[in-house]
Structures are given as structure tokens and as C-alpha cells.
Amino acid sequence: MLRELGVEQLRLIAAARGYLRAQGERGVDVAEHPECYLTGWSNVPGNARLLALARQPGAASLVAGRRVKDALNVMRHADWVVAGEGPIAAGIDQLVLSWCRAGDFAADGEYRDRYFRTSSRATPRTLWFSLATDESGSLVMDPNVRVLRRRPGARRFSPAFLARSMACAVVRRRARHLPRLSAVVTHAQRVVAEVRRLLAAGKFREVLTPYEAQPYQHAVYRAVKEFDPAVRTVGYLHSALPPVPADLAFREGAPDLLYVHGQGQIDILVRHLGWPADRLRAIPALRYRREDDASLAGFIFLPMDFSAPETILGEFRAFLEGAAPGSLSPLTVRNHPVMRESGKHLKLVSALDAILAAHVDRFSGEGGEPMSVFIGATAAIIEALERGVSVIHICSRPLVEAHTRDLWSHFEVERFGEHLFRYRMRERGAYISFGEETDMFDKYLRQGGVR
């Protein structure tokens, strides 16, 4: 059964790459189109398209529903502004697009980037253009920082903006076969417009992002090349590849160079996802450091998004019922850090806590090997395994969420039933080479860095 799953995952990746080729031949913009972001871990239009390529039951209606949701989410994109003022200082030659939260800013305005593990003060020749993922409010910022965020006090949803966008969509003729009404496209075009303004105001030799193959990132890379082909576009795969990384398939809009932090990830990108080997470099991880106090044992980790909560709860309950009394180390539920206010997540946290309380006799302070439970598709599984933690994985959709040795050759994988897996790492260091140096951003990701 496990071998069959791995074969099906390889077939799905091949189908995803075939879909992108066919769409490109039809004139569809595979760099920016929402249904070409074929992710297995987020409930976006491309995820529904991936499930349709996998011939999952109900996928056709899911595609239609996600299209409607993507169109309605346009109302989230009114009243966004760029915070940060002043001319771009002489000597700044690198533009970095990242994400930020209010907690990433010190009181004196220093910005600390969590993906590259550096700060605005440590990188005076870099202009940081960060996309806010929360209601960041009023910010004091260093002069080499810009933030795209919702205008303070603006409504989160604007039906008026949606109505105006719908009216424009009626008369608009989309180039490159993009949807007429799409939050994904609206977001991409807004970011591109701001990047073009920055490019015109500065003298950049390089544009860098923490790469996730998101449509707006491809749109930005392409806009950079249209502005000046000599500007180098660079991505840093800040996290590990997802279990079935169809979203990372090589396509138009990909960066000139992609840095990853493990030779095993390069192997997957080249063998299964069509990346030219000369556009990939392995470097030690900036985000994951050897000295980090990253205790990943003893938790139940929730992902950013998940489906079928009843399946998750049923599998977890069955796992505990099958364990011998006193055989497990204690477990604590840990919600995803950016989903602390999600009602869906809080409800699952509460249900998991109730199951833990009902099976308290399964746990002992003298339990077995270090272990954690992971739910859904999450790159934290790779970090845990690289740090020597045994992983129990509960998947709502194993085809797109589970790891198998057909793709992940350095794993040991056991499957218990349809939705429950156990992983161990056969060879640590294959997927994450933990960083151990100082000033790694300057050494590896500046213009003068490794080639």
C-alpha cells in the first residue's frame, strides 16, 4: 500500500508538469495564474486543480468553489499602502521581498527578518520590501525598510472595492489568459507595481525572495527582467520542500538562481521537478541554526491549513488507543503561529486536548524515543527528523501530504492504516544542512556571495 502511494505521487507530479506545459502552450500565464500554483498544503485554487489532476472525488466542484472564493477575496485587497519614506540611499544594490509581522520590528525601527535571520541594521546595502501578514498598525522603521500593509483603520473587507473590480472585469481584456477577477492576480499586480517603482528609484543589481513559487513571486521576477535583464533574480528556499512539491515545478518566472539548504532537496528539484542543475546551489540554512534551542519533541503541531478535522481526530484517537499504557512521552498541542486567532484551528486544539485528557494513562515521563505528532503538510517534519525526533504524521489527504521514499529517499517510512505514518531519518543532513556561521546572509546571499 505504501509503495502504491509513492508511485501515485510520482504520477501526480508528472501530471502537474504536463498540465503546466499544456497550459503554457494554450497561452495561459503559468507564472501568475492561480490554478498553476499547484500546492498540496494551502486551500487555494491551485490546490483544487492539483486534486483534480489526482482525480480525487469532488475535485471538479472544489475547483469551481475555489474560483468563486478567489474572486470574492478581492474585497480583502482594498486600502493597501506602502509604509516607509525617503529616497533610496546610495550604495543600496539589493532588493529583498519578504514577509513581516508587527513583532518583527524593534521599538527603534530595526526590522528583523525571520526567513533570512538577519536585520535591516546588519544589511545597510539591502532595501527590505516586506509584505505584512497581520494588522501591523503604526510602525517605526529603519530607512532601508518598506512595508506593504493595510491602511491603519481600513476595513478588512471592502464590498465597494469588489464591486469596482467586478465592473472593471466586465470590460477588461486580460492578457496571457489570466482570470478577470482574482485576489491572487490582484495581489500579484499590486506587488509588481510597487516593485517597479522601487526599481525605477534605485540602482539594484539583485532581487531576492524567500521563495515559495507563489504567483506574485513569479510575477515580480518577470517584471524585474522586463525592467532590466541584467538584474539577477534569486530565490532562497527558506523551508524544506513540501511532501509532494508540485508547486515547485520549474516554469516561466522562476528565478535565475535558487539557493536551498540540502543536497537532497536539489536531487528532488532536478530529478522530479525539471530544474536545471546550474540554477541551483546548496548552502547551509540561514533559517535553521545548529545552536537553536529548537525543541521539536513532545508536541502535536498544527499546520497553517488543514481539511477533514474528523479524520484527524479519529486517527489521533486510534493512535493513542493502540499505544501501551505509559509508552509515550507527554504531548502538548501547538497551534501554527500565524493561525492563533483561527476559529477552525482553535476548535481542533480544543478537541485534541480533550482526547489527550481521555488517554492520559498512555503517557509517562519515561516514555520512549523523542517523538512529535504532525498534522497535514508541514515542512517542520523535516526539521524535526533532522534534529533526531521520530515523527508521527496524520494526513487528511495522504496523496499530497504524506512523505514516501519514492521522493524522499533518505526517509524510513511506516504506514499504519490510510492516514497515519511514522517517519525516521536514515541519513541526517541530507535535506537541511544546519547553519553554524555568523554573517551568513552577507556571505551567501549578497552579490559577492557564493556562485
Secondary structure, DSSP 8 states (H G I E B T S, - for coil): -HHHHHHHHHHHHHHHHHHHHHHHHTT--TTT-GGG---SSS-SHHHHHHHHHTT-TTHHHHHHHHHHHHHHGGGGGSSEEEE--S---TT--EEEEEEE-GGGB-TTS-BEETTTTEETTT-TTEEEEEEESS---S----TTEEEEEE-TT--S--HHHHHHHHHHHHH---GGG--SS-HHHHHHHHHHHHHHHHHHHS--SEEEEE----HHHHHHHHHHHHH-TTSEEEEE--S---SS-GGG---TT--SEEEES-HHHHHHHHHHH---GGGEEE--EEEEETT-----SSEEE--S----HHHHHHHHHHHHHHS-TT-B---EEE--GGGTT-HHHHHHHHHHHHHHHHTGGGB-TT-SS-EEEEESS-THHHHHHHTT-EEEEE-SSHHHH---TTT-TTEEEEEETTTEEEEEESSTTSS--EE--SSHHHHHHSTTS--
